[in-house]
Protein backbone atom coordinates (compact mmCIF):
# COMPACT_ATOMS: atom_id res chain seq x y z
CA UNK A 1 0.00 0.00 0.00
CA UNK A 2 1.03 3.62 -0.44
CA UNK A 3 0.48 5.59 2.76
CA UNK A 4 -0.41 8.86 1.03
CA UNK A 5 -2.67 7.48 -1.69
CA UNK A 6 -6.23 8.59 -0.96
CA UNK A 7 -7.61 7.19 -4.21
CA UNK A 8 -6.17 3.70 -4.20
CA UNK A 9 -9.57 2.13 -3.56
CA UNK A 10 -10.92 3.56 -6.79
CA UNK A 11 -8.77 1.91 -9.43
CA UNK A 12 -11.22 0.45 -11.94
CA UNK A 13 -11.52 -3.18 -12.88
CA UNK A 14 -11.96 -3.77 -16.62
CA UNK A 15 -15.29 -5.37 -17.52
CA UNK A 16 -14.34 -8.95 -18.25
CA UNK A 17 -16.50 -11.62 -18.78
CA UNK A 18 -7.64 -28.37 -2.46
CA UNK A 19 -8.56 -28.11 0.75
CA UNK A 20 -6.98 -25.26 2.69
CA UNK A 21 -4.86 -25.66 5.77
CA UNK A 22 -4.97 -23.20 8.60
CA UNK A 23 -1.89 -21.35 9.70
CA UNK A 24 -0.51 -23.28 12.65
CA UNK A 25 -2.70 -21.51 15.16
CA UNK A 26 -5.97 -22.48 16.80
CA UNK A 27 -7.71 -25.24 14.90
CA UNK A 28 -10.86 -25.01 16.97
CA UNK A 29 -11.70 -21.46 16.08
CA UNK A 30 -14.17 -21.55 13.26
CA UNK A 31 -17.25 -23.64 12.76
CA UNK A 32 -17.74 -25.37 9.46
CA UNK A 33 -20.61 -24.63 7.11
CA UNK A 34 -22.71 -27.59 8.20
CA UNK A 35 -22.34 -26.61 11.82
CA UNK A 36 -23.34 -23.00 11.20
CA UNK A 37 -26.40 -24.22 9.38
CA UNK A 38 -27.28 -26.49 12.28
CA UNK A 39 -26.18 -29.75 10.68
CA UNK A 40 -24.39 -32.73 12.21
CA UNK A 41 -20.74 -32.22 12.96
CA UNK A 42 -18.86 -34.16 15.65
CA UNK A 43 -15.87 -32.14 16.75
CA UNK A 44 -12.43 -33.11 18.01
CA UNK A 45 -10.34 -31.45 20.72
CA UNK A 46 -9.29 -27.96 19.66
CA UNK A 47 -6.01 -26.16 20.18
CA UNK A 48 -6.38 -22.58 21.37
CA UNK A 49 -4.07 -19.74 20.38
CA UNK A 50 -2.27 -20.02 23.71
CA UNK A 51 -1.50 -23.67 23.07
CA UNK A 52 -4.11 -25.06 25.45
CA UNK A 53 -6.67 -27.55 24.24
CA UNK A 54 -10.40 -27.39 24.54
CA UNK A 55 -12.76 -30.31 24.04
CA UNK A 56 -15.69 -29.13 22.04
CA UNK A 57 -19.19 -30.51 22.28
CA UNK A 58 -20.25 -33.05 19.70
CA UNK A 59 -23.64 -33.94 18.32
CA UNK A 60 -26.45 -31.97 16.79
CA UNK A 61 -27.51 -28.39 17.21
CA UNK A 62 -30.02 -27.68 19.96
CA UNK A 63 -33.27 -26.45 18.50
CA UNK A 64 -33.98 -22.76 18.98
CA UNK A 65 -37.72 -22.12 19.23
CA UNK A 66 -39.02 -19.74 16.59
CA UNK A 67 -35.53 -18.73 15.41
CA UNK A 68 -36.78 -16.41 12.66
CA UNK A 69 -39.73 -14.89 14.54
CA UNK A 70 -42.24 -16.18 11.99
CA UNK A 71 -44.39 -17.20 14.98
CA UNK A 72 -44.27 -13.80 16.62
CA UNK A 73 -42.34 -13.80 19.86
CA UNK A 74 -43.21 -17.35 20.83
CA UNK A 75 -40.32 -18.95 22.72
CA UNK A 76 -38.67 -15.60 23.51
CA UNK A 77 -39.03 -13.35 26.56
CA UNK A 78 -38.50 -9.59 26.27
CA UNK A 79 -37.99 -7.24 29.23
CA UNK A 80 -36.70 -3.79 30.02
CA UNK A 81 -37.59 -0.17 29.45
CA UNK A 82 -37.02 -0.30 25.69
CA UNK A 83 -39.35 -1.83 23.13
CA UNK A 84 -39.03 -5.19 21.37
CA UNK A 85 -41.13 -5.13 18.22
CA UNK A 86 -41.73 -7.52 15.34
CA UNK A 87 -40.88 -5.85 12.04
CA UNK A 88 -40.78 -6.83 8.39
CA UNK A 89 -37.74 -7.09 6.12
CA UNK A 90 -35.91 -9.77 8.03
CA UNK A 91 -32.81 -11.55 6.88
CA UNK A 92 -34.09 -13.53 3.90
CA UNK A 93 -37.43 -13.81 5.72
CA UNK A 94 -40.54 -11.68 6.29
CA UNK A 95 -39.90 -10.94 9.97
CA UNK A 96 -37.28 -9.85 12.46
CA UNK A 97 -37.24 -8.73 16.09
CA UNK A 98 -36.10 -5.14 16.67
CA UNK A 99 -35.19 -3.60 20.01
CA UNK A 100 -35.30 0.19 20.28
CA UNK A 101 -34.54 2.60 23.10
CA UNK A 102 -36.76 5.67 22.98
CA UNK A 103 -35.03 6.89 26.15
CA UNK A 104 -31.86 5.89 27.96
CA UNK A 105 -32.42 2.37 29.24
CA UNK A 106 -32.25 -1.30 28.40
CA UNK A 107 -34.12 -3.86 26.33
CA UNK A 108 -33.28 -7.56 26.52
CA UNK A 109 -34.73 -10.60 24.78
CA UNK A 110 -33.83 -14.12 25.91
CA UNK A 111 -34.52 -17.80 25.29
CA UNK A 112 -33.48 -20.49 27.78
CA UNK A 113 -32.28 -23.78 26.30
CA UNK A 114 -32.13 -26.98 28.31
CA UNK A 115 -30.58 -30.45 27.93
CA UNK A 116 -27.42 -28.98 26.45
CA UNK A 117 -24.46 -31.37 26.39
CA UNK A 118 -21.38 -30.11 28.27
CA UNK A 119 -18.74 -28.48 26.10
CA UNK A 120 -18.34 -25.46 23.86
CA UNK A 121 -21.43 -24.08 22.12
CA UNK A 122 -22.04 -21.15 19.78
CA UNK A 123 -24.99 -18.78 19.54
CA UNK A 124 -25.17 -17.27 16.04
CA UNK A 125 -27.66 -14.90 14.48
CA UNK A 126 -28.07 -12.39 11.69
CA UNK A 127 -28.02 -8.89 13.13
CA UNK A 128 -28.06 -5.22 12.23
CA UNK A 129 -27.75 -2.24 14.57
CA UNK A 130 -27.34 1.50 15.05
CA UNK A 131 -27.22 4.29 17.59
CA UNK A 132 -24.67 4.56 20.36
CA UNK A 133 -21.49 2.61 19.69
CA UNK A 134 -21.39 -0.76 21.43
CA UNK A 135 -24.96 -0.53 22.67
CA UNK A 136 -26.17 -3.95 21.49
CA UNK A 137 -24.78 -7.42 22.04
CA UNK A 138 -25.28 -11.16 21.77
CA UNK A 139 -24.49 -13.15 24.92
CA UNK A 140 -24.69 -16.61 26.39
CA UNK A 141 -25.67 -16.53 30.07
CA UNK A 142 -26.23 -19.07 32.80
CA UNK A 143 -24.18 -21.72 31.02
CA UNK A 144 -21.73 -22.54 33.79
CA UNK A 145 -20.46 -21.28 37.10
CA UNK A 146 -21.95 -18.12 38.54
CA UNK A 147 -25.49 -16.82 38.63
CA UNK A 148 -28.07 -17.46 35.94
CA UNK A 149 -27.46 -13.96 34.59
CA UNK A 150 -23.66 -14.20 34.40
CA UNK A 151 -22.47 -13.86 30.81
CA UNK A 152 -20.25 -16.77 29.79
CA UNK A 153 -19.58 -15.08 26.47
CA UNK A 154 -20.52 -11.70 24.94
CA UNK A 155 -19.96 -10.15 21.52
CA UNK A 156 -20.84 -6.56 20.67
CA UNK A 157 -23.05 -6.19 17.60
CA UNK A 158 -21.16 -4.02 15.09
CA UNK A 159 -22.77 -0.86 13.78
CA UNK A 160 -24.33 -1.33 10.34
CA UNK A 161 -25.37 2.30 9.86
CA UNK A 162 -23.28 2.62 6.70
CA UNK A 163 -25.65 0.39 4.70
CA UNK A 164 -28.06 -1.35 7.13
CA UNK A 165 -26.59 -4.62 5.89
CA UNK A 166 -27.14 -7.86 7.77
CA UNK A 167 -24.15 -9.42 9.52
CA UNK A 168 -23.72 -12.98 10.73
CA UNK A 169 -22.43 -12.76 14.31
CA UNK A 170 -21.39 -15.52 16.72
CA UNK A 171 -20.57 -15.82 20.40
CA UNK A 172 -19.33 -18.96 22.17
CA UNK A 173 -19.34 -20.24 25.72
CA UNK A 174 -18.48 -23.42 27.59
CA UNK A 175 -21.56 -25.16 28.98
CA UNK A 176 -21.17 -27.05 32.25
CA UNK A 177 -24.73 -27.00 33.69
CA UNK A 178 -26.61 -28.52 30.75
CA UNK A 179 -28.45 -25.30 30.04
CA UNK A 180 -27.73 -21.93 28.49
CA UNK A 181 -29.66 -18.74 27.76
CA UNK A 182 -29.47 -16.91 24.45
CA UNK A 183 -29.42 -13.19 25.23
CA UNK A 184 -29.96 -10.29 22.83
CA UNK A 185 -29.55 -6.92 24.59
CA UNK A 186 -29.63 -3.22 23.74
CA UNK A 187 -28.54 -0.87 26.50
CA UNK A 188 -27.52 2.76 26.85
CA UNK A 189 -28.45 5.96 25.10
CA UNK A 190 -31.79 6.84 23.56
CA UNK A 191 -31.98 6.09 19.84
CA UNK A 192 -29.96 2.89 20.03
CA UNK A 193 -31.51 -0.06 18.23
CA UNK A 194 -30.74 -3.53 16.91
CA UNK A 195 -32.51 -6.29 14.97
CA UNK A 196 -32.02 -10.07 15.15
CA UNK A 197 -33.13 -12.93 12.91
CA UNK A 198 -32.39 -16.59 12.18
CA UNK A 199 -30.80 -17.59 15.49
CA UNK A 200 -28.96 -20.91 15.89
CA UNK A 201 -27.27 -22.74 18.77
CA UNK A 202 -24.66 -25.23 17.63
CA UNK A 203 -21.82 -27.26 19.13
CA UNK A 204 -18.33 -25.85 18.72
CA UNK A 205 -16.45 -22.63 19.30
CA UNK A 206 -15.81 -19.53 17.20
CA UNK A 207 -12.66 -17.57 18.03
CA UNK A 208 -10.39 -15.02 16.39
CA UNK A 209 -7.49 -17.25 15.38
CA UNK A 210 -5.13 -14.61 13.98
CA UNK A 211 -4.77 -11.36 15.92
CA UNK A 212 -1.92 -9.70 14.12
CA UNK A 213 0.05 -6.50 13.64
CA UNK A 214 2.17 -5.26 10.75
CA UNK A 215 5.39 -4.06 12.37
CA UNK A 216 7.39 -3.29 9.23
CA UNK A 217 8.07 0.32 10.20
CA UNK A 218 8.99 -0.28 13.84
CA UNK A 219 12.81 -0.54 13.46
CA UNK A 220 13.04 2.78 11.64
CA UNK A 221 10.71 4.43 14.14
CA UNK A 222 12.82 3.18 17.04
CA UNK A 223 16.05 4.28 15.35
CA UNK A 224 14.57 7.77 14.99
CA UNK A 225 13.70 8.00 18.67
CA UNK A 226 10.14 6.73 18.98
CA UNK A 227 9.17 5.80 22.54
CA UNK A 228 6.47 3.28 23.48
CA UNK A 229 5.09 3.32 26.99
CA UNK A 230 3.10 0.80 28.99
CA UNK A 231 -0.13 1.67 30.83
CA UNK A 232 1.88 2.85 33.83
CA UNK A 233 3.87 5.26 31.65
CA UNK A 234 7.07 3.22 31.67
CA UNK A 235 9.14 2.63 28.50
CA UNK A 236 8.30 -0.69 26.88
CA UNK A 237 9.34 -2.80 23.91
CA UNK A 238 6.49 -2.50 21.38
CA UNK A 239 6.90 -6.09 20.13
CA UNK A 240 6.78 -7.56 23.61
CA UNK A 241 3.95 -5.22 24.53
CA UNK A 242 1.80 -6.36 21.60
CA UNK A 243 2.42 -9.99 22.49
CA UNK A 244 1.47 -9.32 26.11
CA UNK A 245 -1.84 -7.82 24.97
CA UNK A 246 -2.55 -11.01 23.00
CA UNK A 247 -1.25 -10.40 19.48
CA UNK A 248 -0.12 -13.73 18.02
CA UNK A 249 1.19 -12.82 14.57
CA UNK A 250 3.40 -10.08 13.14
CA UNK A 251 3.69 -9.10 9.50
CA UNK A 252 6.86 -7.77 7.88
CA UNK A 253 7.15 -6.38 4.36
CA UNK A 254 10.21 -7.02 2.19
CA UNK A 255 11.59 -4.64 -0.43
CA UNK A 256 14.35 -5.65 -2.82
CA UNK A 257 16.75 -2.68 -2.58
CA UNK A 258 15.13 0.20 -0.69
CA UNK A 259 16.89 3.56 -0.67
CA UNK A 260 16.88 3.94 3.11
CA UNK A 261 17.98 0.38 3.86
CA UNK A 262 14.92 -0.56 5.88
CA UNK A 263 12.63 -3.48 5.02
CA UNK A 264 15.38 -5.27 3.13
CA UNK A 265 16.50 -8.81 3.85
CA UNK A 266 18.81 -7.99 6.74
CA UNK A 267 16.27 -5.71 8.38
CA UNK A 268 13.54 -8.34 8.09
CA UNK A 269 15.72 -11.03 9.65
CA UNK A 270 16.63 -8.82 12.62
CA UNK A 271 12.99 -7.93 13.19
CA UNK A 272 11.86 -11.55 12.76
CA UNK A 273 14.20 -12.58 15.58
CA UNK A 274 12.36 -10.22 17.93
CA UNK A 275 9.01 -11.54 16.77
CA UNK A 276 10.12 -15.11 17.28
CA UNK A 277 11.38 -14.29 20.77
CA UNK A 278 8.03 -12.72 21.66
CA UNK A 279 6.16 -15.91 20.81
CA UNK A 280 4.29 -14.40 17.88
CA UNK A 281 4.13 -16.07 14.50
CA UNK A 282 5.48 -14.52 11.32
CA UNK A 283 3.83 -13.39 8.08
CA UNK A 284 6.32 -12.19 5.44
CA UNK A 285 4.97 -9.81 2.79
CA UNK A 286 6.99 -9.69 -0.45
CA UNK A 287 6.32 -6.51 -2.46
CA UNK A 288 8.82 -7.40 -5.24
CA UNK A 289 9.73 -3.75 -5.51
CA UNK A 290 12.13 -1.25 -3.98
CA UNK A 291 9.22 0.65 -2.43
CA UNK A 292 5.48 0.54 -1.73
CA UNK A 293 3.17 -1.49 -3.93
CA UNK A 294 -0.62 -1.30 -4.10
CA UNK A 295 -3.34 -1.03 -6.80
CA UNK A 296 -1.80 2.23 -8.01
CA UNK A 297 1.86 1.20 -8.02
CA UNK A 298 3.57 -2.11 -8.74
CA UNK A 299 6.99 -0.78 -9.66
CA UNK A 300 9.73 -3.06 -10.94
CA UNK A 301 12.87 -3.11 -8.76
CA UNK A 302 15.61 -1.00 -10.33
CA UNK A 303 17.90 -3.99 -10.71
CA UNK A 304 15.26 -5.95 -12.66
CA UNK A 305 14.28 -3.29 -15.19
CA UNK A 306 14.80 -4.45 -18.78
CA UNK A 307 14.73 -8.17 -18.01
CA UNK A 308 12.43 -10.55 -19.84
CA UNK A 309 9.47 -12.13 -18.06
CA UNK A 310 11.28 -15.48 -17.53
CA UNK A 311 14.30 -13.62 -16.16
CA UNK A 312 12.08 -11.65 -13.76
CA UNK A 313 10.46 -14.90 -12.64
CA UNK A 314 13.92 -16.25 -11.84
CA UNK A 315 14.70 -13.12 -9.80
CA UNK A 316 11.40 -13.50 -7.91
CA UNK A 317 12.27 -17.07 -7.02
CA UNK A 318 15.82 -16.25 -5.96
CA UNK A 319 14.85 -13.16 -3.95
CA UNK A 320 12.09 -15.05 -2.13
CA UNK A 321 14.36 -18.00 -1.48
CA UNK A 322 17.19 -15.75 -0.25
CA UNK A 323 15.03 -14.02 2.38
CA UNK A 324 13.44 -17.24 3.63
CA UNK A 325 16.81 -19.02 3.68
CA UNK A 326 18.25 -16.15 5.73
CA UNK A 327 15.42 -16.58 8.23
CA UNK A 328 15.95 -20.33 8.30
CA UNK A 329 19.64 -19.78 9.07
CA UNK A 330 18.48 -18.11 12.30
CA UNK A 331 16.08 -20.94 13.09
CA UNK A 332 12.99 -19.04 11.92
CA UNK A 333 10.34 -20.46 9.61
CA UNK A 334 7.69 -18.09 8.32
CA UNK A 335 4.17 -19.30 9.10
CA UNK A 336 2.81 -17.55 6.01
CA UNK A 337 4.20 -15.65 3.04
CA UNK A 338 2.49 -13.17 0.76
CA UNK A 339 3.58 -13.50 -2.85
CA UNK A 340 2.85 -9.89 -3.77
CA UNK A 341 1.02 -7.06 -2.04
CA UNK A 342 -2.45 -5.86 -3.12
CA UNK A 343 -1.99 -7.35 -6.56
CA UNK A 344 -5.40 -6.76 -8.16
CA UNK A 345 -3.62 -4.97 -11.05
CA UNK A 346 -0.86 -7.58 -11.11
CA UNK A 347 2.72 -6.88 -10.11
CA UNK A 348 6.06 -5.97 -11.63
CA UNK A 349 4.50 -3.67 -14.19
CA UNK A 350 4.20 -3.80 -17.08
CA UNK A 351 5.22 -7.44 -17.45
CA UNK A 352 2.73 -8.80 -14.90
CA UNK A 353 -0.20 -6.40 -15.35
CA UNK A 354 -3.81 -7.62 -15.29
CA UNK A 355 -4.97 -4.69 -17.40
CA UNK A 356 -3.20 -2.09 -19.53
CA UNK A 357 -2.00 0.24 -16.80
CA UNK A 358 0.02 2.47 -19.14
CA UNK A 359 -0.86 2.42 -22.86
CA UNK A 360 2.43 4.17 -23.67
CA UNK A 361 4.79 1.58 -22.17
CA UNK A 362 4.89 -0.71 -25.22
CA UNK A 363 3.11 -3.63 -23.54
CA UNK A 364 -0.61 -3.63 -24.14
CA UNK A 365 -3.40 -5.57 -22.47
CA UNK A 366 -3.43 -8.02 -19.60
CA UNK A 367 -0.39 -10.24 -19.15
CA UNK A 368 -1.99 -13.03 -17.14
CA UNK A 369 0.35 -15.78 -18.28
CA UNK A 370 3.35 -13.75 -17.15
CA UNK A 371 1.71 -12.90 -13.83
CA UNK A 372 0.94 -16.58 -13.27
CA UNK A 373 4.60 -17.35 -13.96
CA UNK A 374 5.64 -14.78 -11.36
CA UNK A 375 3.24 -16.08 -8.71
CA UNK A 376 4.33 -19.67 -9.29
CA UNK A 377 7.99 -18.66 -9.00
CA UNK A 378 7.41 -17.01 -5.62
CA UNK A 379 5.22 -19.83 -4.32
CA UNK A 380 7.73 -22.44 -5.44
CA UNK A 381 10.51 -20.74 -3.48
CA UNK A 382 8.30 -20.63 -0.37
CA UNK A 383 7.56 -24.34 -0.50
CA UNK A 384 11.18 -25.24 -1.21
CA UNK A 385 12.18 -23.69 2.10
CA UNK A 386 9.19 -24.96 4.10
CA UNK A 387 6.32 -27.05 2.81
CA UNK A 388 4.29 -26.07 5.89
CA UNK A 389 4.45 -22.34 5.18
CA UNK A 390 1.19 -20.99 3.78
CA UNK A 391 1.26 -19.04 0.51
CA UNK A 392 -1.04 -16.01 0.57
CA UNK A 393 -2.41 -14.16 -2.45
CA UNK A 394 -3.41 -10.66 -1.37
CA UNK A 395 -6.11 -8.51 -2.98
CA UNK A 396 -7.91 -5.32 -2.00
CA UNK A 397 -10.74 -3.08 -3.27
CA UNK A 398 -13.63 -5.08 -1.86
CA UNK A 399 -15.69 -1.96 -2.52
CA UNK A 400 -15.49 -2.59 -6.26
CA UNK A 401 -17.67 -5.66 -5.86
CA UNK A 402 -17.17 -9.36 -5.35
CA UNK A 403 -16.98 -9.90 -9.12
CA UNK A 404 -13.70 -7.98 -9.22
CA UNK A 405 -12.19 -10.47 -6.78
CA UNK A 406 -13.59 -13.65 -8.29
CA UNK A 407 -12.49 -12.43 -11.74
CA UNK A 408 -8.92 -12.19 -10.47
CA UNK A 409 -8.84 -15.53 -8.67
CA UNK A 410 -10.57 -17.29 -11.58
CA UNK A 411 -7.89 -16.03 -13.96
CA UNK A 412 -5.09 -17.08 -11.60
CA UNK A 413 -6.44 -20.53 -10.74
CA UNK A 414 -7.26 -21.29 -14.38
CA UNK A 415 -3.51 -20.99 -15.01
CA UNK A 416 -2.61 -23.41 -12.24
CA UNK A 417 -1.52 -20.88 -9.64
CA UNK A 418 -1.66 -22.69 -6.30
CA UNK A 419 -1.94 -21.00 -2.92
CA UNK A 420 -3.12 -21.72 0.61
CA UNK A 421 -4.77 -18.56 1.94
CA UNK A 422 -6.78 -15.64 0.59
CA UNK A 423 -5.43 -12.31 1.86
CA UNK A 424 -7.57 -9.17 1.87
CA UNK A 425 -7.15 -5.51 2.75
CA UNK A 426 -10.08 -3.86 4.47
CA UNK A 427 -10.19 -0.23 5.56
CA UNK A 428 -13.78 0.60 6.43
CA UNK A 429 -13.42 4.21 5.26
CA UNK A 430 -12.43 2.99 1.76
CA UNK A 431 -13.61 -0.56 1.19
CA UNK A 432 -17.33 -0.64 1.81
CA UNK A 433 -19.37 -1.94 4.69
CA UNK A 434 -18.74 -4.70 7.18
CA UNK A 435 -21.38 -6.69 5.32
CA UNK A 436 -19.29 -6.29 2.15
CA UNK A 437 -16.27 -7.62 4.01
CA UNK A 438 -18.15 -10.60 5.36
CA UNK A 439 -19.56 -11.39 1.92
CA UNK A 440 -16.04 -11.33 0.47
CA UNK A 441 -14.69 -13.69 3.15
CA UNK A 442 -17.63 -16.06 2.79
CA UNK A 443 -17.83 -16.09 -1.00
CA UNK A 444 -14.11 -16.36 -1.72
CA UNK A 445 -13.40 -19.04 0.89
CA UNK A 446 -16.27 -21.17 -0.41
CA UNK A 447 -15.52 -20.66 -4.10
CA UNK A 448 -11.80 -21.44 -3.82
CA UNK A 449 -11.84 -23.74 -0.76
CA UNK A 450 -9.28 -21.66 1.13
CA UNK A 451 -9.36 -19.84 4.44
CA UNK A 452 -9.34 -16.04 4.33
CA UNK A 453 -7.25 -13.59 6.35
CA UNK A 454 -7.55 -9.80 6.49
CA UNK A 455 -3.89 -8.79 6.30
CA UNK A 456 -4.44 -5.03 6.55
CA UNK A 457 -6.87 -2.85 8.47
CA UNK A 458 -6.71 0.33 10.58
CA UNK A 459 -8.86 3.17 11.87
CA UNK A 460 -8.18 6.61 13.37
CA UNK A 461 -8.39 7.42 17.08
CA UNK A 462 -8.33 11.15 16.28
CA UNK A 463 -8.56 13.40 13.21
CA UNK A 464 -5.81 15.66 14.50
CA UNK A 465 -2.16 15.69 13.47
CA UNK A 466 0.57 15.04 15.99
CA UNK A 467 1.20 18.69 16.97
CA UNK A 468 4.97 18.20 16.86
CA UNK A 469 4.99 16.45 13.45
CA UNK A 470 2.29 17.93 11.24
CA UNK A 471 1.70 16.15 7.95
CA UNK A 472 -1.74 15.84 6.39
CA UNK A 473 -3.31 12.60 7.48
CA UNK A 474 -4.83 10.05 5.12
CA UNK A 475 -8.01 10.20 7.22
CA UNK A 476 -8.37 13.81 8.31
CA UNK A 477 -12.03 14.65 7.69
CA UNK A 478 -15.13 13.53 9.57
CA UNK A 479 -16.80 12.82 6.21
CA UNK A 480 -14.43 9.87 5.72
CA UNK A 481 -15.36 8.11 8.95
CA UNK A 482 -17.46 4.97 9.07
CA UNK A 483 -20.91 5.68 10.56
CA UNK A 484 -21.09 4.35 14.10
CA UNK A 485 -17.34 4.62 14.68
CA UNK A 486 -16.12 8.06 15.78
CA UNK A 487 -12.46 9.06 15.55
CA UNK A 488 -11.86 8.53 19.26
CA UNK A 489 -9.79 5.99 21.19
CA UNK A 490 -12.99 4.05 21.93
CA UNK A 491 -14.17 4.34 18.32
CA UNK A 492 -10.86 2.98 17.01
CA UNK A 493 -11.01 0.05 19.41
CA UNK A 494 -14.62 -0.72 18.48
CA UNK A 495 -13.83 -0.65 14.77
CA UNK A 496 -10.85 -2.99 15.17
CA UNK A 497 -12.90 -5.44 17.19
CA UNK A 498 -15.84 -5.25 14.77
CA UNK A 499 -13.61 -6.18 11.83
CA UNK A 500 -12.23 -9.12 13.81
CA UNK A 501 -15.66 -10.38 14.86
CA UNK A 502 -17.14 -10.04 11.37
CA UNK A 503 -14.29 -12.10 9.89
CA UNK A 504 -14.41 -14.77 12.61
CA UNK A 505 -18.22 -15.08 12.34
CA UNK A 506 -18.38 -15.26 8.54
CA UNK A 507 -20.66 -18.11 7.40
CA UNK A 508 -18.63 -21.15 6.49
CA UNK A 509 -16.23 -20.63 9.39
CA UNK A 510 -13.18 -19.88 7.25
CA UNK A 511 -12.30 -16.38 8.36
CA UNK A 512 -8.94 -16.81 10.11
CA UNK A 513 -8.52 -13.37 11.61
CA UNK A 514 -7.16 -9.87 11.13
CA UNK A 515 -3.80 -8.11 10.97
CA UNK A 516 -3.75 -4.41 11.90
CA UNK A 517 -1.62 -2.28 9.61
CA UNK A 518 1.34 -0.49 11.26
CA UNK A 519 -0.19 0.08 14.73
CA UNK A 520 3.26 1.16 16.00
CA UNK A 521 3.89 3.77 13.28
CA UNK A 522 3.83 6.89 15.43
CA UNK A 523 5.25 10.18 14.16
CA UNK A 524 8.96 10.89 14.60
CA UNK A 525 11.34 12.97 12.49
CA UNK A 526 12.92 11.00 9.65
CA UNK A 527 10.42 8.12 9.72
CA UNK A 528 8.03 9.37 7.06
CA UNK A 529 6.28 7.49 4.32
CA UNK A 530 8.78 8.02 1.47
CA UNK A 531 11.96 5.88 1.66
CA UNK A 532 13.56 8.26 -0.85
CA UNK A 533 12.86 11.39 1.23
CA UNK A 534 13.82 11.49 4.92
CA UNK A 535 11.87 14.75 5.29
CA UNK A 536 8.57 13.14 4.32
CA UNK A 537 6.05 12.84 7.11
CA UNK A 538 3.69 10.25 8.54
CA UNK A 539 0.11 10.45 7.27
CA UNK A 540 -0.98 7.53 9.49
CA UNK A 541 0.08 8.42 13.02
CA UNK A 542 -3.54 9.14 13.94
CA UNK A 543 -4.29 5.46 13.18
CA UNK A 544 -1.54 4.03 15.39
CA UNK A 545 -2.41 2.19 18.60
CA UNK A 546 -0.13 4.38 20.71
CA UNK A 547 -1.02 8.07 21.08
CA UNK A 548 1.14 11.10 20.28
CA UNK A 549 2.94 10.72 23.61
CA UNK A 550 3.58 6.99 23.14
CA UNK A 551 0.88 5.84 25.54
CA UNK A 552 -1.06 2.67 24.65
CA UNK A 553 -4.59 3.15 23.31
CA UNK A 554 -7.64 0.98 24.10
CA UNK A 555 -7.45 -0.77 20.71
CA UNK A 556 -4.50 -2.79 22.01
CA UNK A 557 -6.82 -4.53 24.45
CA UNK A 558 -8.77 -5.95 21.51
CA UNK A 559 -5.87 -8.33 20.87
CA UNK A 560 -6.86 -10.38 23.90
CA UNK A 561 -7.68 -13.99 23.06
CA UNK A 562 -11.27 -15.21 23.23
Buried (B, 14 or more C-beta within 10 A) or exposed (E): BBBBBBEBBEBEBEEEEEEBEBBBBBBBBBBBBBBBBBEEBEBEEBBBBEEEEBBBBBBBBBEBEBBBBEEEBEBBEBEBEBBBBBBEBBBEBEBBBBBBBEEBBBBBBBBBBEEBEBBBBBBBBBBBBBBBBBBBBBBBBBBBEEEEEEBBBBBBBBBBBBEEBBBBBBBBBBBBBEBBBBBBBBBBEEBBBBBBBBBBBBBBBBBBBBBBBBBBBBBBBBEBEBBBBBEEEEEBBBBBBBBBBBBBBBBBBBBBBBBBEBBBBEBBBEBBBBBBEBEBBBBBBBBBBBBBBBBBBBBBBEEBEEBEBEEBBBBBBEBBBEBBEBBEEEEBBBBBBBBBBBBBBBBBBBBBBBBBBEEEEEBEEBBBEBBBBBBBBBBBBBBEBBEEBBBBBBBBBBBBBBEBBBBBBBBBBEBEBBBBBBBBBBBBBBBBBBBBBBBBBBBBBBBBEBBBBBBBBBBBBBBBBBEEBEBEBBBBEEEBBBEBBBBBBBBBBBBBBBBBBBBBBBBBBBBBBBBBBBBBBBBBEBBBBBBEEEEBBBBBBBBBBBBBEBBBBBBBBBBEBB
